Amino acid sequence: MSSARRDGLPSRCIQQAYLPETDVITVPSSSAHAILDGLEMYYEIHGSGRDGTGRPLVLLHGGVLTVGLSFGALLPALAPGRHIVAPELQGHGHTADVDRAITVPHLAGDVVGLLDALGIERADLLGFSLGGLTALEVAVRHPERVGRLVLAATQYTQDGYREEVRTPDYDSPLLPGEADFKEMADAYAATAPHPEHFQDFIDKCSQAAHGPLPWSADDLRGLTAPTLLVVGDRDFVRVEHAAEMRELIPDARLAVLPGTTHMTLMRRTALLVPLLEEFLDAGRAPEA
């Protein structure tokens, strides 16, 4: 476990965090739990596009977050006319933790299990931070399940992060502040089935964040899904690393948002929404 902590939260877990600039109340069309080998995965359905045209869009949130905290600013713009599935990963939000490690392969397996449970053969994936790692793992191991892939603030090796993030300097403006940490703890207390387990969850998340990532350059070269990479120019992920990923992934696109940190990336809706709509809509024609 990392020795660098703030308010009891290990820094490496908080590095996956994001909080919206404004409170956006987004009410899902429905929500439920799917039973996946003992994990009761909470998920929300948003949008009106459930008429069989195009592919569903799966949103995968950042670490220590919920659907609302990661995507509350984007959902009002993305939901109309789409079928959006937004789960909360193991130990996050409404999804209770279980007796196993939190790892990217486990999280990706849960996402594939949810697709199976919902009868979804293929979906577009939009993952942010920890959710981006999860989406990348699904695309590498189960390419037939992924239509289009959006990786936001996502690295494929641990050195893809800036040095000041890998060895946190709490004076850095790139890292979250005290108010952000409190918001995360408050959100967990309000949504988690067992809020008293918060510190145990944080410790597991910290251990997962320190572990090696499971991909090689050849894994990225072998991706078949059309891919959009999105980072801020002052993100945790180095722009040079994102550019390397763009070169490795066949025909990938890279968008670098100016004046944007990891903490502000997903609320830059004026820039993000047109990018996402253009990219995702290119794959929304009915499938044969």
Buried (B, 14 or more C-beta within 10 A) or exposed (E): EBEBBBEEBBBBBBBBBBBBEEEBEBEBEEBEBBEBEEBBBBBBBBBEBEEEEBBBBBBBBBBBBBBBBBBBBBBBBBBEEBBBBBBBBBBBBBBBBBEEEBBBEBBBBBBBBBBEBBEBEBBBBBBBBBBBBBBBBBBBBBEEBBBBBBBBBBBBBEEBBBEBBBEBEEEEEBBBEEEBBEBBBEBBEEBBEEEEBBEEBBBBBBBBBEEEBBBEEEBBEBBEBBBBBBBBEBBBBBBEBBBBBBEBBEEBBBBBBEEBBBBBBBBBBEBBBEBBBEBBEEBBEEEE
